[in-house]
């Protein structure tokens, strides 16, 4: 009798072990396939059964979570949604996530394994940790100044801290309220259809995902290439540039919007934005050196992440001399994001060094302890330090004596470069108004902010549109906001 009981006990133990092994197989080995099954709603229910972590700007959350008491319980909320949408993106129960809500989703949703108290703990418990927070580099006042400056217009603003690469402002207009997409009902689906049908494309992040011909703001790059290559050794010397300038190998004559450009020095040509001088200068520098300098500033780099992807700014490497002349004044196939042109201004302000820009300062656990930090960023030398000194002086001349007077800030050193970029068939489109700049307060040891502004639909007659008139005041407001803070 005892032997039969013992055998029955062994058999029950064996069944228990088999049951435990099968449970482990289902919970650990087969869990991913169950999670991916479209019929399984449990992952969605689990994902939204707790509040999402927050995205912080200046120590204040600009996101939140609302308890709907439905199956998908917590719905995302946004404070000043349209102003921060180019940074936060959206977290929708119907349409997924974008921008920071996407790249930092693991932390915000609590799914990041680093949030677990022990390694592999969540794989066995199937539990989800409370979401962590994402602390951004944004400067609240600069972001607000950029947003208000673009009110009613179409365009973008990007602002950086030159010495670190921290992104201080990132604005795209027109914008949208990500709150309208957060739920899973008819309100969200109608908002999705309306936003996608809008010809102004409010969900397009123009600051990082749209490229534009940079126009005369690209003359900063051309001047750097000419100085570094030794093509220009004296900024005050006449350049023997005709006005108008016939593009090499063609009958096309390039003209200037300003007077007095014939035989102007590089300093004068930069101050008054003479196309003829810089077109000829680009041809003298040559494709090889122009391409190398553009690449050092960040052009033709398709791998930039901030942490979400940035569109590739381009400088064509297969050009004849006429095309090179046009490319050297920011036309032909030369295209740049506003963030890229902010990097150009930042390199001048930072002694010729380019820091890769970043948007996330650190991520934190629910209790506030640090999960991860941004760390040091890569540095490239875009130009010699002596070249940067010369360019800073020329950019100050633009603001003090040239086309950038609207960017001047009393008591501060401000350098800038305006640009008006032609586009469309036969250059028939409304020109884009550009302004890139940097600013240094009277008590600062180095420039504290670099800005790029593009306005697509400047509110002026076509012949009156200019970067100095339409974009410079917006840049000034952003720079002032940064300089006023300590």
C-alpha positions as CSV (number, residue, x, y, z in Angstrom):
1,X,0.0,0.0,0.0
2,X,2.8,2.4,0.9
3,X,4.5,1.7,-2.4
4,X,1.4,2.7,-4.3
5,X,1.0,5.9,-2.3
6,X,4.7,6.7,-3.0
7,X,4.2,6.2,-6.7
8,X,1.1,8.3,-6.7
9,X,3.1,11.1,-5.0
10,X,5.8,10.8,-7.5
11,X,3.3,11.1,-10.3
12,X,1.6,14.1,-8.8
13,X,5.0,15.8,-8.3
14,X,5.8,15.1,-12.0
15,X,2.5,16.6,-13.0
16,X,3.2,19.7,-10.9
17,X,6.7,20.1,-12.5
18,X,5.1,19.7,-16.0
19,X,2.5,22.3,-15.1
20,X,5.2,24.7,-13.9
21,X,7.3,24.1,-17.0
22,X,4.3,24.7,-19.3
23,X,3.4,27.9,-17.4
24,X,7.0,29.1,-17.8
25,X,7.0,28.2,-21.5
26,X,3.8,30.2,-22.1
27,X,4.8,33.1,-19.9
28,X,8.4,33.5,-21.0
29,X,9.0,31.6,-24.3
30,X,5.7,32.1,-26.1
31,X,4.8,35.4,-24.5
32,X,6.0,37.5,-27.5
33,X,3.9,35.6,-29.9
34,X,0.8,36.0,-27.7
35,X,1.6,39.7,-27.4
36,X,1.7,40.1,-31.2
37,X,-1.6,38.3,-31.8
38,X,-4.1,40.8,-33.1
39,X,-6.9,39.1,-31.1
40,X,-5.1,39.6,-27.8
41,X,-6.2,42.9,-26.3
42,X,-4.4,42.3,-23.0
43,X,-1.2,44.2,-24.0
44,X,-3.2,47.3,-24.8
45,X,-5.2,47.0,-21.6
46,X,-2.0,46.5,-19.6
47,X,-0.3,49.4,-21.4
48,X,-3.0,51.9,-20.5
49,X,-4.0,50.6,-17.1
50,X,-1.6,53.0,-15.4
51,X,-0.6,56.6,-15.8
52,X,2.2,57.3,-18.3
53,X,5.4,59.1,-17.2
54,X,5.8,62.7,-18.0
55,X,7.9,64.9,-20.4
56,X,9.3,67.8,-18.4
57,X,10.3,71.3,-19.7
58,X,12.0,73.6,-17.2
59,X,11.1,71.2,-14.4
60,X,7.4,71.3,-15.2
61,X,5.5,68.5,-16.8
62,X,3.9,69.4,-20.2
63,X,2.1,66.0,-20.3
64,X,-0.2,64.1,-18.0
65,X,-2.6,61.2,-17.9
66,X,-6.4,61.2,-17.5
67,X,-8.4,58.3,-15.9
68,X,-11.2,57.5,-18.3
69,X,-12.4,54.4,-16.3
70,X,-12.7,52.5,-19.5
71,X,-10.9,49.3,-20.7
72,X,-8.0,51.5,-22.0
73,X,-8.1,53.3,-18.7
74,X,-5.5,56.2,-18.9
75,X,-5.5,58.6,-21.8
76,X,-2.6,61.1,-22.5
77,X,-3.1,64.8,-21.8
78,X,-1.0,67.8,-22.8
79,X,-0.3,71.2,-21.5
80,X,0.3,73.9,-24.2
81,X,0.0,71.0,-26.7
82,X,0.5,73.0,-29.9
83,X,3.6,74.8,-28.6
84,X,5.3,71.5,-27.5
85,X,3.9,69.2,-30.2
86,X,7.1,69.3,-32.3
87,X,9.0,67.9,-29.3
88,X,6.5,65.6,-27.5
89,X,4.7,64.3,-30.6
90,X,1.6,62.4,-29.7
91,X,0.7,59.2,-27.7
92,X,-2.6,57.9,-29.2
93,X,-4.5,54.8,-28.2
94,X,-5.5,54.5,-31.9
95,X,-2.4,55.8,-33.8
96,X,0.6,54.9,-31.7
97,X,3.3,57.4,-30.8
98,X,5.6,59.9,-32.4
99,X,8.7,62.0,-31.6
100,X,9.7,61.9,-27.9
101,X,6.6,59.9,-27.0
102,X,7.9,57.3,-29.4
103,X,11.7,57.3,-28.8
104,X,11.3,57.4,-25.0
105,X,8.2,55.1,-24.9
106,X,10.0,52.4,-22.9
107,X,10.7,54.8,-20.1
108,X,7.4,56.7,-20.2
109,X,5.2,53.5,-20.4
110,X,7.2,51.6,-17.7
111,X,8.3,48.9,-20.2
112,X,12.0,49.7,-20.0
113,X,13.8,46.8,-18.2
114,X,16.0,49.3,-16.4
115,X,13.0,50.4,-14.4
116,X,12.5,46.9,-13.0
117,X,13.7,46.3,-9.4
118,X,15.6,43.1,-10.4
119,X,16.9,41.8,-13.8
120,X,14.3,39.7,-15.6
121,X,11.8,40.3,-12.9
122,X,9.0,41.5,-15.2
123,X,9.6,38.6,-17.6
124,X,8.4,36.2,-14.9
125,X,5.8,38.4,-13.1
126,X,4.4,40.0,-16.3
127,X,4.1,43.2,-14.3
128,X,4.7,46.6,-15.6
129,X,6.6,49.2,-13.7
130,X,5.4,52.7,-13.2
131,X,6.5,55.0,-16.0
132,X,9.6,57.2,-15.6
133,X,10.0,60.8,-16.7
134,X,11.9,62.4,-19.5
135,X,13.6,65.7,-18.7
136,X,14.2,67.8,-21.8
137,X,16.8,70.5,-22.6
138,X,14.2,73.0,-23.7
139,X,14.2,76.6,-22.4
140,X,10.5,77.4,-21.6
141,X,10.8,81.1,-22.3
142,X,12.7,80.6,-25.6
143,X,10.1,78.0,-26.7
144,X,7.3,80.4,-26.0
145,X,9.0,83.3,-27.8
146,X,9.5,81.2,-30.9
147,X,5.9,79.9,-30.8
148,X,4.5,83.4,-30.4
149,X,6.8,84.8,-33.1
150,X,5.5,82.3,-35.7
151,X,1.8,82.8,-34.7
152,X,-0.3,82.8,-37.9
153,X,2.7,82.0,-40.1
154,X,4.2,78.9,-41.6
155,X,7.7,78.1,-40.7
156,X,10.1,76.8,-38.0
157,X,12.6,77.9,-35.3
158,X,15.5,75.9,-33.8
159,X,17.7,77.3,-31.0
160,X,20.8,75.7,-29.5
161,X,23.3,76.3,-26.7
162,X,26.5,76.5,-28.8
163,X,28.9,75.1,-26.1
164,X,26.9,71.9,-25.4
165,X,24.5,71.3,-28.3
166,X,21.5,71.4,-25.9
167,X,18.3,72.2,-27.9
168,X,16.7,75.3,-26.3
169,X,13.7,75.7,-28.6
170,X,12.1,73.6,-31.4
171,X,9.0,75.1,-32.9
172,X,7.0,74.3,-36.1
173,X,4.0,76.2,-37.4
174,X,1.3,75.6,-38.0
175,X,1.0,73.1,-35.2
176,X,-1.7,70.9,-33.7
177,X,-3.0,69.8,-30.3
178,X,-1.8,66.2,-29.7
179,X,-4.6,65.9,-27.1
180,X,-7.1,65.5,-29.9
181,X,-5.5,62.2,-31.0
182,X,-5.0,60.7,-27.5
183,X,-8.2,58.7,-27.2
184,X,-9.6,55.8,-29.1
185,X,-13.1,57.1,-30.0
186,X,-14.6,59.0,-32.9
187,X,-13.1,62.3,-31.7
188,X,-9.6,61.0,-32.3
189,X,-10.4,59.4,-35.6
190,X,-12.1,62.6,-36.9
191,X,-9.1,64.7,-35.7
192,X,-6.7,62.3,-37.5
193,X,-8.6,62.6,-40.7
194,X,-8.8,66.4,-40.5
195,X,-5.1,66.8,-39.7
196,X,-4.0,64.5,-42.5
197,X,-6.3,66.3,-45.0
198,X,-5.0,69.8,-44.0
199,X,-2.9,71.2,-46.9
200,X,-0.7,73.1,-44.4
201,X,0.4,69.8,-42.9
202,X,0.3,70.8,-39.2
203,X,1.7,67.4,-38.1
204,X,4.9,67.9,-40.1
205,X,7.8,68.9,-37.9
206,X,9.3,71.6,-40.0
207,X,12.2,72.2,-37.6
208,X,13.8,68.8,-38.1
209,X,11.9,66.9,-40.9
210,X,11.6,69.6,-43.6
211,X,14.5,70.8,-45.7
212,X,14.6,74.2,-47.4
213,X,17.0,76.0,-49.7
214,X,18.9,78.0,-47.1
215,X,19.6,81.0,-49.5
216,X,22.1,83.5,-48.3
217,X,22.4,82.0,-44.8
218,X,24.6,79.4,-46.5
219,X,27.2,82.1,-47.2
220,X,28.4,81.4,-43.7
221,X,29.5,78.0,-44.9
222,X,31.0,79.3,-48.1
223,X,32.9,82.0,-46.3
224,X,34.3,79.4,-43.9
225,X,35.4,77.2,-46.8
226,X,37.1,80.1,-48.5
227,X,39.0,81.2,-45.4
228,X,40.0,77.6,-44.4
229,X,41.2,76.8,-47.9
230,X,43.3,80.0,-48.1
231,X,41.3,81.3,-51.1
232,X,40.5,84.4,-49.0
233,X,43.3,85.8,-46.8
234,X,42.2,89.4,-46.4
235,X,38.5,90.1,-45.6
236,X,39.0,93.7,-46.6
237,X,40.6,93.2,-50.0
238,X,38.5,93.7,-53.2
239,X,37.4,90.4,-54.8
240,X,37.5,91.4,-58.4
241,X,33.8,90.2,-58.7
242,X,31.7,91.7,-61.5
243,X,28.1,92.7,-61.1
244,X,26.2,90.9,-62.6
245,X,28.2,87.7,-62.7
246,X,27.9,85.3,-65.6
247,X,27.6,81.7,-64.4
248,X,30.6,79.7,-65.8
249,X,29.8,77.9,-69.1
250,X,26.4,79.6,-69.4
251,X,24.7,82.8,-70.6
252,X,22.9,83.2,-67.3
253,X,23.7,86.4,-65.4
254,X,23.5,86.4,-61.6
255,X,22.5,89.7,-60.0
256,X,22.3,91.2,-56.6
257,X,19.4,92.7,-54.5
258,X,21.9,95.2,-53.0
259,X,23.9,97.9,-54.7
260,X,27.6,98.3,-54.6
261,X,28.5,94.6,-54.9
262,X,30.9,94.9,-57.8
263,X,34.4,94.2,-56.7
264,X,33.2,94.3,-53.0
265,X,35.4,92.8,-50.3
266,X,34.3,89.6,-48.6
267,X,33.3,91.6,-45.5
268,X,31.2,94.0,-47.5
269,X,29.7,91.2,-49.6
270,X,28.7,89.3,-46.4
271,X,27.3,92.4,-44.7
272,X,25.1,93.3,-47.7
273,X,24.6,89.7,-48.9
274,X,26.1,90.0,-52.4
275,X,25.3,86.9,-54.4
276,X,27.8,87.6,-57.2
277,X,30.8,87.7,-54.8
278,X,29.9,84.4,-53.0
279,X,28.9,82.6,-56.2
280,X,32.3,83.4,-57.7
281,X,34.0,82.6,-54.3
282,X,32.4,79.1,-54.2
283,X,33.7,78.4,-57.7
284,X,37.2,79.4,-56.7
285,X,37.1,77.2,-53.6
286,X,36.0,74.2,-55.7
287,X,33.7,71.3,-55.2
288,X,36.1,69.2,-53.0
289,X,36.7,71.9,-50.4
290,X,33.1,73.2,-50.4
291,X,31.8,69.6,-49.9
292,X,34.3,69.0,-47.1
293,X,33.3,72.1,-45.2
294,X,29.6,71.5,-45.7
295,X,30.0,67.9,-44.4
296,X,32.0,69.2,-41.4
297,X,29.0,71.4,-40.5
298,X,26.7,68.4,-40.7
299,X,25.4,68.4,-44.3
300,X,24.9,65.0,-46.0
301,X,24.6,63.3,-42.6
302,X,21.6,61.0,-42.6
303,X,22.3,59.5,-39.1
304,X,21.6,62.5,-36.8
305,X,19.2,61.7,-34.0
306,X,18.1,64.0,-31.2
307,X,16.8,61.3,-30.2
308,X,14.2,61.1,-33.0
309,X,15.6,61.2,-36.6
310,X,16.4,64.5,-38.3
311,X,16.0,64.8,-42.1
312,X,19.3,64.9,-44.1
313,X,20.5,68.3,-45.1
314,X,22.2,68.2,-48.5
315,X,25.1,69.7,-50.4
316,X,25.4,68.2,-53.9
317,X,28.8,66.6,-54.5
318,X,28.4,66.2,-58.3
319,X,28.3,69.8,-59.6
320,X,29.6,71.7,-62.6
321,X,30.9,75.2,-62.0
322,X,27.6,76.9,-62.7
323,X,25.8,74.6,-60.3
324,X,28.5,75.1,-57.7
325,X,28.1,78.9,-58.0
326,X,24.4,78.6,-57.2
327,X,24.9,76.0,-54.5
328,X,27.4,78.3,-52.8
329,X,24.7,80.9,-52.3
330,X,22.3,78.3,-50.9
331,X,20.3,77.6,-54.1
332,X,20.3,74.8,-56.7
333,X,20.2,71.5,-54.8
334,X,21.5,72.8,-51.4
335,X,18.9,72.1,-48.8
336,X,18.9,72.4,-45.0
337,X,16.6,71.9,-42.0
338,X,16.3,74.8,-39.5
339,X,18.1,72.7,-37.0
340,X,21.1,72.2,-39.4
341,X,21.3,76.0,-39.9
342,X,21.2,76.5,-36.1
343,X,24.2,74.2,-36.0
344,X,26.0,76.4,-38.5
345,X,25.4,79.5,-36.4
346,X,26.4,77.6,-33.2
347,X,29.7,76.4,-34.8
348,X,30.6,80.0,-35.5
349,X,29.7,81.0,-32.0
350,X,31.6,78.1,-30.5
351,X,35.0,78.7,-32.0
352,X,34.4,76.5,-35.0
353,X,33.4,73.4,-33.1
354,X,30.1,71.7,-33.9
355,X,28.4,69.8,-31.1
356,X,25.7,67.2,-32.0
357,X,22.4,68.6,-30.8
358,X,20.3,66.7,-28.2
359,X,16.9,67.1,-26.7
360,X,16.8,64.8,-23.7
361,X,18.9,65.9,-20.7
362,X,18.1,62.8,-18.6
363,X,15.5,60.2,-17.8
364,X,14.4,59.5,-14.3
365,X,12.7,56.7,-12.3
366,X,9.2,57.4,-10.8
367,X,10.9,58.5,-7.5
368,X,13.0,61.0,-9.3
369,X,16.4,59.2,-9.2
370,X,18.3,59.4,-12.5
371,X,17.9,56.5,-14.9
372,X,20.2,57.7,-17.7
373,X,21.8,61.0,-18.7
374,X,22.7,62.5,-22.1
375,X,26.4,62.3,-21.5
376,X,29.0,64.1,-23.6
377,X,28.3,64.8,-27.3
378,X,30.5,64.3,-30.3
379,X,32.6,67.3,-31.4
380,X,33.6,68.2,-34.9
381,X,35.9,71.0,-36.0
382,X,33.9,72.6,-38.8
383,X,36.5,75.4,-39.3
384,X,39.7,76.8,-37.9
385,X,39.3,78.8,-34.7
386,X,40.7,81.8,-36.5
387,X,38.1,81.4,-39.3
388,X,35.4,81.4,-36.6
389,X,36.7,84.7,-35.2
390,X,36.5,86.3,-38.6
391,X,33.0,85.0,-39.2
392,X,31.8,86.2,-35.8
393,X,33.1,89.7,-36.7
394,X,31.3,89.6,-40.1
395,X,28.1,88.4,-38.5
396,X,28.2,91.2,-36.0
397,X,28.6,93.6,-39.0
398,X,25.4,92.2,-40.5
399,X,23.4,93.1,-37.4
400,X,25.1,96.4,-36.7
401,X,25.4,97.8,-40.2
402,X,23.7,95.5,-42.7
403,X,20.6,93.4,-43.3
404,X,20.2,92.1,-39.8
405,X,19.5,95.2,-37.8
406,X,16.2,93.9,-36.6
407,X,18.0,91.3,-34.6
408,X,20.0,93.8,-32.5
409,X,19.7,93.5,-28.7
410,X,20.8,96.5,-26.6
411,X,23.8,95.6,-24.4
412,X,24.4,92.2,-26.1
413,X,26.8,91.1,-28.8
414,X,24.7,89.7,-31.6
415,X,25.8,88.2,-34.9
416,X,23.5,87.1,-37.7
417,X,23.0,86.4,-41.4
418,X,19.8,87.0,-43.3
419,X,18.7,85.0,-46.3
420,X,15.9,85.0,-48.9
421,X,15.6,81.6,-50.7
422,X,14.0,81.2,-54.1
423,X,12.1,78.1,-54.9
424,X,9.4,76.6,-57.1
425,X,9.3,76.3,-60.9
426,X,11.2,79.3,-62.3
427,X,11.6,80.6,-58.8
428,X,7.9,81.5,-58.8
429,X,7.1,80.4,-55.2
430,X,6.9,82.9,-52.4
431,X,10.5,83.2,-51.2
432,X,11.5,81.7,-47.9
433,X,12.8,84.2,-45.4
434,X,15.7,83.0,-43.3
435,X,17.7,84.3,-40.4
436,X,20.5,82.6,-38.5
437,X,22.2,84.2,-35.5
438,X,23.9,83.9,-32.1
439,X,23.9,86.2,-29.0
440,X,26.2,86.8,-26.1
441,X,25.2,88.8,-23.0
442,X,27.3,91.6,-21.6
443,X,28.3,89.4,-18.7
444,X,28.8,86.2,-20.6
445,X,32.2,84.8,-21.5
446,X,30.9,83.1,-24.7
447,X,27.7,83.2,-26.8
448,X,24.8,81.4,-25.0
449,X,22.4,80.8,-27.8
450,X,22.3,80.2,-31.6
451,X,19.1,80.4,-33.6
452,X,17.8,79.6,-37.0
453,X,14.4,80.9,-38.2
454,X,12.6,80.2,-41.5
455,X,9.3,81.8,-42.5
456,X,7.7,80.1,-45.5
457,X,4.8,82.5,-46.1
458,X,6.2,85.9,-45.1
459,X,3.4,88.5,-44.9
460,X,4.7,91.0,-47.4
461,X,4.8,91.7,-51.1
462,X,7.1,89.2,-52.8
463,X,9.7,91.9,-53.6
464,X,9.7,93.0,-50.0
465,X,10.3,89.7,-48.3
466,X,13.6,89.3,-46.5
467,X,15.2,87.3,-43.7
468,X,16.2,90.5,-42.0
469,X,12.6,91.8,-42.1
470,X,10.5,88.7,-41.5
471,X,12.7,86.3,-39.6
472,X,15.1,88.4,-37.7
473,X,12.6,89.8,-35.1
474,X,11.6,86.2,-34.2
475,X,15.3,85.3,-33.7
476,X,15.8,88.4,-31.6
477,X,12.8,87.4,-29.3
478,X,14.2,83.9,-28.8
479,X,17.7,85.2,-28.1
480,X,16.4,87.8,-25.6
481,X,14.5,85.1,-23.8
482,X,17.6,83.1,-23.2
483,X,19.9,86.0,-22.3
484,X,17.4,87.3,-19.7
485,X,17.6,84.0,-17.8
486,X,20.4,83.2,-15.5
